[in-house]
Amino acid sequence: MRDVMSSDFRPLRPHRITRGSRQMREKRTARALMVFGVVLACVELYVVLGVL
């Protein structure tokens, strides 16, 4: 059985995010939001032009 108080025991914790992966995730999120905005604008134009 493993000694919980030993120095080599590390409890499970979330992986630490490095600066590079954080920037990549932020770029991906920004790109996804831009695509979502463009799609939403197209849907709005379709609805508005469909009414006319």
PQR file of N, CA, C, O and H, with PARSE charges and radii, in Angstrom:
ATOM      1  N   MET A   1       0.839  -1.187   0.000 -0.4000 1.5000
ATOM      2  CA  MET A   1       0.000   0.000   0.000 -0.0000 2.0000
ATOM      3  C   MET A   1       0.881   1.246   0.000  0.5500 1.7000
ATOM      4  O   MET A   1       1.950   1.265   0.609 -0.5500 1.4000
ATOM      5  N   ARG A   2       0.434   2.249  -0.667 -0.4000 1.5000
ATOM      6  CA  ARG A   2       1.223   3.462  -0.829 -0.0000 2.0000
ATOM      7  C   ARG A   2       1.114   4.371   0.393  0.5500 1.7000
ATOM      8  O   ARG A   2       0.037   4.528   0.967 -0.5500 1.4000
ATOM      9  H   ARG A   2      -0.435   2.234  -1.162  0.4000 1.0000
ATOM     10  N   ASP A   3       2.203   4.947   0.770 -0.4000 1.5000
ATOM     11  CA  ASP A   3       2.212   5.871   1.901 -0.0000 2.0000
ATOM     12  C   ASP A   3       1.737   7.240   1.424  0.5500 1.7000
ATOM     13  O   ASP A   3       2.398   7.879   0.606 -0.5500 1.4000
ATOM     14  H   ASP A   3       3.079   4.819   0.303  0.4000 1.0000
ATOM     15  N   VAL A   4       0.609   7.685   1.927 -0.4000 1.5000
ATOM     16  CA  VAL A   4       0.012   8.942   1.480 -0.0000 2.0000
ATOM     17  C   VAL A   4       0.871  10.132   1.878  0.5500 1.7000
ATOM     18  O   VAL A   4       0.880  11.148   1.182 -0.5500 1.4000
ATOM     19  H   VAL A   4       0.072   7.166   2.592  0.4000 1.0000
ATOM     20  N   MET A   5       1.583  10.022   2.975 -0.4000 1.5000
ATOM     21  CA  MET A   5       2.368  11.154   3.467 -0.0000 2.0000
ATOM     22  C   MET A   5       3.780  11.215   2.871  0.5500 1.7000
ATOM     23  O   MET A   5       4.540  12.129   3.189 -0.5500 1.4000
ATOM     24  H   MET A   5       1.576   9.197   3.540  0.4000 1.0000
ATOM     25  N   SER A   6       4.133  10.264   2.021 -0.4000 1.5000
ATOM     26  CA  SER A   6       5.486  10.288   1.466 -0.0000 2.0000
ATOM     27  C   SER A   6       5.648  11.453   0.494  0.5500 1.7000
ATOM     28  O   SER A   6       4.671  11.979  -0.038 -0.5500 1.4000
ATOM     29  H   SER A   6       3.515   9.522   1.762  0.4000 1.0000
ATOM     30  N   SER A   7       6.895  11.841   0.275 -0.4000 1.5000
ATOM     31  CA  SER A   7       7.166  13.037  -0.528 -0.0000 2.0000
ATOM     32  C   SER A   7       6.890  12.814  -2.017  0.5500 1.7000
ATOM     33  O   SER A   7       6.646  13.778  -2.742 -0.5500 1.4000
ATOM     34  H   SER A   7       7.689  11.413   0.707  0.4000 1.0000
ATOM     35  N   ASP A   8       6.923  11.564  -2.485 -0.4000 1.5000
ATOM     36  CA  ASP A   8       6.718  11.332  -3.915 -0.0000 2.0000
ATOM     37  C   ASP A   8       5.241  11.173  -4.273  0.5500 1.7000
ATOM     38  O   ASP A   8       4.905  11.050  -5.451 -0.5500 1.4000
ATOM     39  H   ASP A   8       7.122  10.781  -1.896  0.4000 1.0000
ATOM     40  N   PHE A   9       4.371  11.174  -3.290 -0.4000 1.5000
ATOM     41  CA  PHE A   9       2.946  11.036  -3.573 -0.0000 2.0000
ATOM     42  C   PHE A   9       2.373  12.388  -3.966  0.5500 1.7000
ATOM     43  O   PHE A   9       2.486  13.365  -3.226 -0.5500 1.4000
ATOM     44  H   PHE A   9       4.644  11.273  -2.334  0.4000 1.0000
ATOM     45  N   ARG A  10       1.755  12.432  -5.145 -0.4000 1.5000
ATOM     46  CA  ARG A  10       1.133  13.675  -5.610 -0.0000 2.0000
ATOM     47  C   ARG A  10      -0.342  13.412  -5.866  0.5500 1.7000
ATOM     48  O   ARG A  10      -0.680  12.548  -6.675 -0.5500 1.4000
ATOM     49  H   ARG A  10       1.663  11.638  -5.747  0.4000 1.0000
ATOM     50  N   PRO A  11      -1.216  14.130  -5.202 -0.5600 1.5000
ATOM     51  CA  PRO A  11      -2.655  13.940  -5.466  0.2800 2.0000
ATOM     52  C   PRO A  11      -2.998  14.367  -6.882  0.5500 1.7000
ATOM     53  O   PRO A  11      -2.299  15.178  -7.490 -0.5500 1.4000
ATOM     54  N   LEU A  12      -4.072  13.816  -7.393 -0.4000 1.5000
ATOM     55  CA  LEU A  12      -4.497  14.170  -8.743 -0.0000 2.0000
ATOM     56  C   LEU A  12      -4.910  15.630  -8.796  0.5500 1.7000
ATOM     57  O   LEU A  12      -5.732  16.086  -8.002 -0.5500 1.4000
ATOM     58  H   LEU A  12      -4.641  13.157  -6.900  0.4000 1.0000
ATOM     59  N   ARG A  13      -4.340  16.343  -9.723 -0.4000 1.5000
ATOM     60  CA  ARG A  13      -4.703  17.750  -9.897 -0.0000 2.0000
ATOM     61  C   ARG A  13      -4.704  18.053 -11.383  0.5500 1.7000
ATOM     62  O   ARG A  13      -4.055  17.355 -12.162 -0.5500 1.4000
ATOM     63  H   ARG A  13      -3.672  15.973 -10.369  0.4000 1.0000
ATOM     64  N   PRO A  14      -5.429  19.091 -11.783 -0.5600 1.5000
ATOM     65  CA  PRO A  14      -5.499  19.388 -13.216  0.2800 2.0000
ATOM     66  C   PRO A  14      -4.123  19.747 -13.779  0.5500 1.7000
ATOM     67  O   PRO A  14      -3.288  20.338 -13.095 -0.5500 1.4000
ATOM     68  N   HIS A  15      -3.918  19.385 -15.008 -0.4000 1.5000
ATOM     69  CA  HIS A  15      -2.654  19.679 -15.677 -0.0000 2.0000
ATOM     70  C   HIS A  15      -2.458  21.181 -15.785  0.5500 1.7000
ATOM     71  O   HIS A  15      -3.374  21.908 -16.170 -0.5500 1.4000
ATOM     72  H   HIS A  15      -4.596  18.905 -15.564  0.4000 1.0000
ATOM     73  N   ARG A  16      -1.285  21.637 -15.452 -0.4000 1.5000
ATOM     74  CA  ARG A  16      -1.007  23.072 -15.494 -0.0000 2.0000
ATOM     75  C   ARG A  16      -0.905  23.539 -16.940  0.5500 1.7000
ATOM     76  O   ARG A  16      -0.202  22.935 -17.751 -0.5500 1.4000
ATOM     77  H   ARG A  16      -0.541  21.046 -15.139  0.4000 1.0000
ATOM     78  N   ILE A  17      -1.601  24.602 -17.247 -0.4000 1.5000
ATOM     79  CA  ILE A  17      -1.642  25.106 -18.612 -0.0000 2.0000
ATOM     80  C   ILE A  17      -0.424  25.986 -18.852  0.5500 1.7000
ATOM     81  O   ILE A  17      -0.183  26.938 -18.111 -0.5500 1.4000
ATOM     82  H   ILE A  17      -2.172  25.092 -16.589  0.4000 1.0000
ATOM     83  N   THR A  18       0.332  25.669 -19.874 -0.4000 1.5000
ATOM     84  CA  THR A  18       1.491  26.488 -20.204 -0.0000 2.0000
ATOM     85  C   THR A  18       1.036  27.679 -21.028  0.5500 1.7000
ATOM     86  O   THR A  18      -0.085  27.705 -21.538 -0.5500 1.4000
ATOM     87  H   THR A  18       0.136  24.895 -20.476  0.4000 1.0000
ATOM     88  N   ARG A  19       1.907  28.654 -21.153 -0.4000 1.5000
ATOM     89  CA  ARG A  19       1.553  29.878 -21.871 -0.0000 2.0000
ATOM     90  C   ARG A  19       1.238  29.587 -23.339  0.5500 1.7000
ATOM     91  O   ARG A  19       0.294  30.156 -23.887 -0.5500 1.4000
ATOM     92  H   ARG A  19       2.818  28.633 -20.739  0.4000 1.0000
ATOM     93  N   GLY A  20       2.009  28.715 -23.978 -0.4000 1.5000
ATOM     94  CA  GLY A  20       1.794  28.407 -25.383 -0.0000 2.0000
ATOM     95  C   GLY A  20       0.446  27.763 -25.634  0.5500 1.7000
ATOM     96  O   GLY A  20      -0.264  28.151 -26.563 -0.5500 1.4000
ATOM     97  H   GLY A  20       2.776  28.253 -23.533  0.4000 1.0000
ATOM     98  N   SER A  21       0.084  26.785 -24.819 -0.4000 1.5000
ATOM     99  CA  SER A  21      -1.193  26.106 -25.031 -0.0000 2.0000
ATOM    100  C   SER A  21      -2.357  27.037 -24.706  0.5500 1.7000
ATOM    101  O   SER A  21      -3.424  26.937 -25.312 -0.5500 1.4000
ATOM    102  H   SER A  21       0.661  26.470 -24.065  0.4000 1.0000
ATOM    103  N   ARG A  22      -2.152  27.947 -23.744 -0.4000 1.5000
ATOM    104  CA  ARG A  22      -3.221  28.900 -23.425 -0.0000 2.0000
ATOM    105  C   ARG A  22      -3.458  29.839 -24.606  0.5500 1.7000
ATOM    106  O   ARG A  22      -4.604  30.135 -24.946 -0.5500 1.4000
ATOM    107  H   ARG A  22      -1.286  28.028 -23.251  0.4000 1.0000
ATOM    108  N   GLN A  23      -2.373  30.309 -25.233 -0.4000 1.5000
ATOM    109  CA  GLN A  23      -2.527  31.196 -26.391 -0.0000 2.0000
ATOM    110  C   GLN A  23      -3.196  30.462 -27.539  0.5500 1.7000
ATOM    111  O   GLN A  23      -4.039  31.030 -28.233 -0.5500 1.4000
ATOM    112  H   GLN A  23      -1.442  30.068 -24.957  0.4000 1.0000
ATOM    113  N   MET A  24      -2.828  29.203 -27.745 -0.4000 1.5000
ATOM    114  CA  MET A  24      -3.455  28.432 -28.815 -0.0000 2.0000
ATOM    115  C   MET A  24      -4.939  28.258 -28.542  0.5500 1.7000
ATOM    116  O   MET A  24      -5.761  28.359 -29.454 -0.5500 1.4000
ATOM    117  H   MET A  24      -2.143  28.742 -27.182  0.4000 1.0000
ATOM    118  N   ARG A  25      -5.285  27.994 -27.272 -0.4000 1.5000
ATOM    119  CA  ARG A  25      -6.694  27.814 -26.940 -0.0000 2.0000
ATOM    120  C   ARG A  25      -7.462  29.119 -27.106  0.5500 1.7000
ATOM    121  O   ARG A  25      -8.603  29.114 -27.568 -0.5500 1.4000
ATOM    122  H   ARG A  25      -4.618  27.912 -26.531  0.4000 1.0000
ATOM    123  N   GLU A  26      -6.839  30.242 -26.730 -0.4000 1.5000
ATOM    124  CA  GLU A  26      -7.508  31.536 -26.900 -0.0000 2.0000
ATOM    125  C   GLU A  26      -7.702  31.856 -28.375  0.5500 1.7000
ATOM    126  O   GLU A  26      -8.749  32.375 -28.760 -0.5500 1.4000
ATOM    127  H   GLU A  26      -5.912  30.245 -26.356  0.4000 1.0000
ATOM    128  N   LYS A  27      -6.705  31.553 -29.208 -0.4000 1.5000
ATOM    129  CA  LYS A  27      -6.851  31.791 -30.649 -0.0000 2.0000
ATOM    130  C   LYS A  27      -7.969  30.926 -31.221  0.5500 1.7000
ATOM    131  O   LYS A  27      -8.770  31.385 -32.035 -0.5500 1.4000
ATOM    132  H   LYS A  27      -5.854  31.131 -28.895  0.4000 1.0000
ATOM    133  N   ARG A  28      -8.011  29.663 -30.783 -0.4000 1.5000
ATOM    134  CA  ARG A  28      -9.061  28.773 -31.267 -0.0000 2.0000
ATOM    135  C   ARG A  28     -10.438  29.267 -30.842  0.5500 1.7000
ATOM    136  O   ARG A  28     -11.386  29.227 -31.627 -0.5500 1.4000
ATOM    137  H   ARG A  28      -7.360  29.291 -30.122  0.4000 1.0000
ATOM    138  N   THR A  29     -10.547  29.732 -29.598 -0.4000 1.5000
ATOM    139  CA  THR A  29     -11.821  30.256 -29.101 -0.0000 2.0000
ATOM    140  C   THR A  29     -12.221  31.507 -29.870  0.5500 1.7000
ATOM    141  O   THR A  29     -13.387  31.663 -30.236 -0.5500 1.4000
ATOM    142  H   THR A  29      -9.777  29.765 -28.961  0.4000 1.0000
ATOM    143  N   ALA A  30     -11.264  32.402 -30.120 -0.4000 1.5000
ATOM    144  CA  ALA A  30     -11.562  33.621 -30.872 -0.0000 2.0000
ATOM    145  C   ALA A  30     -12.026  33.284 -32.284  0.5500 1.7000
ATOM    146  O   ALA A  30     -12.968  33.886 -32.799 -0.5500 1.4000
ATOM    147  H   ALA A  30     -10.318  32.275 -29.823  0.4000 1.0000
ATOM    148  N   ARG A  31     -11.360  32.326 -32.896 -0.4000 1.5000
ATOM    149  CA  ARG A  31     -11.755  31.932 -34.258 -0.0000 2.0000
ATOM    150  C   ARG A  31     -13.147  31.325 -34.268  0.5500 1.7000
ATOM    151  O   ARG A  31     -13.939  31.600 -35.169 -0.5500 1.4000
ATOM    152  H   ARG A  31     -10.595  31.838 -32.478  0.4000 1.0000
ATOM    153  N   ALA A  32     -13.450  30.505 -33.275 -0.4000 1.5000
ATOM    154  CA  ALA A  32     -14.779  29.892 -33.192 -0.0000 2.0000
ATOM    155  C   ALA A  32     -15.851  30.962 -32.990  0.5500 1.7000
ATOM    156  O   ALA A  32     -16.929  30.876 -33.577 -0.5500 1.4000
ATOM    157  H   ALA A  32     -12.807  30.283 -32.543  0.4000 1.0000
ATOM    158  N   LEU A  33     -15.559  31.978 -32.157 -0.4000 1.5000
ATOM    159  CA  LEU A  33     -16.531  33.050 -31.938 -0.0000 2.0000
ATOM    160  C   LEU A  33     -16.745  33.871 -33.199  0.5500 1.7000
ATOM    161  O   LEU A  33     -17.867  34.291 -33.480 -0.5500 1.4000
ATOM    162  H   LEU A  33     -14.682  32.047 -31.681  0.4000 1.0000
ATOM    163  N   MET A  34     -15.671  34.107 -33.971 -0.4000 1.5000
ATOM    164  CA  MET A  34     -15.825  34.847 -35.224 -0.0000 2.0000
ATOM    165  C   MET A  34     -16.673  34.067 -36.228  0.5500 1.7000
ATOM    166  O   MET A  34     -17.536  34.634 -36.898 -0.5500 1.4000
ATOM    167  H   MET A  34     -14.759  33.765 -33.742  0.4000 1.0000
ATOM    168  N   VAL A  35     -16.420  32.771 -36.323 -0.4000 1.5000
ATOM    169  CA  VAL A  35     -17.214  31.937 -37.239 -0.0000 2.0000
ATOM    170  C   VAL A  35     -18.669  31.929 -36.802  0.5500 1.7000
ATOM    171  O   VAL A  35     -19.571  32.031 -37.634 -0.5500 1.4000
ATOM    172  H   VAL A  35     -15.719  32.310 -35.778  0.4000 1.0000
ATOM    173  N   PHE A  36     -18.901  31.810 -35.504 -0.4000 1.5000
ATOM    174  CA  PHE A  36     -20.269  31.822 -34.991 -0.0000 2.0000
ATOM    175  C   PHE A  36     -20.949  33.154 -35.309  0.5500 1.7000
ATOM    176  O   PHE A  36     -22.124  33.172 -35.675 -0.5500 1.4000
ATOM    177  H   PHE A  36     -18.168  31.728 -34.829  0.4000 1.0000
ATOM    178  N   GLY A  37     -20.229  34.260 -35.174 -0.4000 1.5000
ATOM    179  CA  GLY A  37     -20.795  35.575 -35.487 -0.0000 2.0000
ATOM    180  C   GLY A  37     -21.157  35.710 -36.948  0.5500 1.7000
ATOM    181  O   GLY A  37     -22.205  36.261 -37.283 -0.5500 1.4000
ATOM    182  H   GLY A  37     -19.275  34.245 -34.877  0.4000 1.0000
ATOM    183  N   VAL A  38     -20.290  35.206 -37.830 -0.4000 1.5000
ATOM    184  CA  VAL A  38     -20.572  35.279 -39.269 -0.0000 2.0000
ATOM    185  C   VAL A  38     -21.784  34.432 -39.611  0.5500 1.7000
ATOM    186  O   VAL A  38     -22.643  34.865 -40.378 -0.5500 1.4000
ATOM    187  H   VAL A  38     -19.439  34.758 -37.558  0.4000 1.0000
ATOM    188  N   VAL A  39     -21.865  33.235 -39.054 -0.4000 1.5000
ATOM    189  CA  VAL A  39     -23.024  32.365 -39.316 -0.0000 2.0000
ATOM    190  C   VAL A  39     -24.298  33.015 -38.786  0.5500 1.7000
ATOM    191  O   VAL A  39     -25.333  32.968 -39.451 -0.5500 1.4000
ATOM    192  H   VAL A  39     -21.167  32.884 -38.430  0.4000 1.0000
ATOM    193  N   LEU A  40     -24.240  33.612 -37.616 -0.4000 1.5000
ATOM    194  CA  LEU A  40     -25.408  34.271 -37.046 -0.0000 2.0000
ATOM    195  C   LEU A  40     -25.839  35.448 -37.915  0.5500 1.7000
ATOM    196  O   LEU A  40     -27.035  35.657 -38.117 -0.5500 1.4000
ATOM    197  H   LEU A  40     -23.400  33.650 -37.076  0.4000 1.0000
ATOM    198  N   ALA A  41     -24.886  36.218 -38.431 -0.4000 1.5000
ATOM    199  CA  ALA A  41     -25.215  37.339 -39.312 -0.0000 2.0000
ATOM    200  C   ALA A  41     -25.874  36.839 -40.590  0.5500 1.7000
ATOM    201  O   ALA A  41     -26.828  37.448 -41.074 -0.5500 1.4000
ATOM    202  H   ALA A  41     -23.915  36.048 -38.267  0.4000 1.0000
ATOM    203  N   CYS A  42     -25.380  35.743 -41.137 -0.4000 1.5000
ATOM    204  CA  CYS A  42     -25.987  35.179 -42.355 -0.0000 2.0000
ATOM    205  C   CYS A  42     -27.415  34.720 -42.091  0.5500 1.7000
ATOM    206  O   CYS A  42     -28.302  34.937 -42.917 -0.5500 1.4000
ATOM    207  H   CYS A  42     -24.605  35.248 -40.744  0.4000 1.0000
ATOM    208  N   VAL A  43     -27.636  34.093 -40.956 -0.4000 1.5000
ATOM    209  CA  VAL A  43     -28.987  33.640 -40.607 -0.0000 2.0000
ATOM    210  C   VAL A  43     -29.911  34.848 -40.446  0.5500 1.7000
ATOM    211  O   VAL A  43     -31.054  34.812 -40.902 -0.5500 1.4000
ATOM    212  H   VAL A  43     -26.915  33.916 -40.286  0.4000 1.0000
ATOM    213  N   GLU A  44     -29.433  35.908 -39.808 -0.4000 1.5000
ATOM    214  CA  GLU A  44     -30.252  37.107 -39.645 -0.0000 2.0000
ATOM    215  C   GLU A  44     -30.598  37.723 -40.997  0.5500 1.7000
ATOM    216  O   GLU A  44     -31.740  38.120 -41.225 -0.5500 1.4000
ATOM    217  H   GLU A  44     -28.504  35.937 -39.438  0.4000 1.0000
ATOM    218  N   LEU A  45     -29.613  37.804 -41.896 -0.4000 1.5000
ATOM    219  CA  LEU A  45     -29.889  38.328 -43.228 -0.0000 2.0000
ATOM    220  C   LEU A  45     -30.904  37.453 -43.964  0.5500 1.7000
ATOM    221  O   LEU A  45     -31.784  37.972 -44.651 -0.5500 1.4000
ATOM    222  H   LEU A  45     -28.685  37.481 -41.711  0.4000 1.0000
ATOM    223  N   TYR A  46     -30.793  36.149 -43.828 -0.4000 1.5000
ATOM    224  CA  TYR A  46     -31.733  35.237 -44.483 -0.0000 2.0000
ATOM    225  C   TYR A  46     -33.149  35.467 -43.954  0.5500 1.7000
ATOM    226  O   TYR A  46     -34.107  35.486 -44.727 -0.5500 1.4000
ATOM    227  H   TYR A  46     -30.078  35.726 -43.269  0.4000 1.0000
ATOM    228  N   VAL A  47     -33.280  35.642 -42.643 -0.4000 1.5000
ATOM    229  CA  VAL A  47     -34.601  35.867 -42.055 -0.0000 2.0000
ATOM    230  C   VAL A  47     -35.153  37.212 -42.502  0.5500 1.7000
ATOM    231  O   VAL A  47     -36.322  37.304 -42.876 -0.5500 1.4000
ATOM    232  H   VAL A  47     -32.502  35.628 -42.015  0.4000 1.0000
ATOM    233  N   VAL A  48     -34.329  38.259 -42.468 -0.4000 1.5000
ATOM    234  CA  VAL A  48     -34.795  39.596 -42.836 -0.0000 2.0000
ATOM    235  C   VAL A  48     -35.172  39.634 -44.313  0.5500 1.7000
ATOM    236  O   VAL A  48     -36.220  40.174 -44.666 -0.5500 1.4000
ATOM    237  H   VAL A  48     -33.380  38.184 -42.164  0.4000 1.0000
ATOM    238  N   LEU A  49     -34.347  39.078 -45.165 -0.4000 1.5000
ATOM    239  CA  LEU A  49     -34.653  39.083 -46.606 -0.0000 2.0000
ATOM    240  C   LEU A  49     -35.800  38.150 -46.933  0.5500 1.7000
ATOM    241  O   LEU A  49     -36.491  38.353 -47.931 -0.5500 1.4000
ATOM    242  H   LEU A  49     -33.496  38.640 -44.878  0.4000 1.0000
ATOM    243  N   GLY A  50     -36.016  37.141 -46.123 -0.4000 1.5000
ATOM    244  CA  GLY A  50     -37.142  36.223 -46.355 -0.0000 2.0000
ATOM    245  C   GLY A  50     -38.469  36.888 -46.046  0.5500 1.7000
ATOM    246  O   GLY A  50     -39.494  36.504 -46.610 -0.5500 1.4000
ATOM    247  H   GLY A  50     -35.455  36.976 -45.312  0.4000 1.0000
ATOM    248  N   VAL A  51     -38.473  37.874 -45.164 -0.4000 1.5000
ATOM    249  CA  VAL A  51     -39.700  38.575 -44.808 -0.0000 2.0000
ATOM    250  C   VAL A  51     -40.116  39.525 -45.935  0.5500 1.7000
ATOM    251  O   VAL A  51     -41.307  39.735 -46.166 -0.5500 1.4000
ATOM    252  H   VAL A  51     -37.640  38.186 -44.706  0.4000 1.0000
ATOM    253  N   LEU A  52     -39.132  40.096 -46.632 -0.4000 1.5000
ATOM    254  CA  LEU A  52     -39.438  41.093 -47.674 -0.0000 2.0000
ATOM    255  C   LEU A  52     -40.081  40.472 -48.892  0.5500 1.7000
ATOM    256  O   LEU A  52     -40.397  41.176 -49.851 -0.5500 1.4000
ATOM    257  H   LEU A  52     -38.165  39.925 -46.444  0.4000 1.0000
TER
END
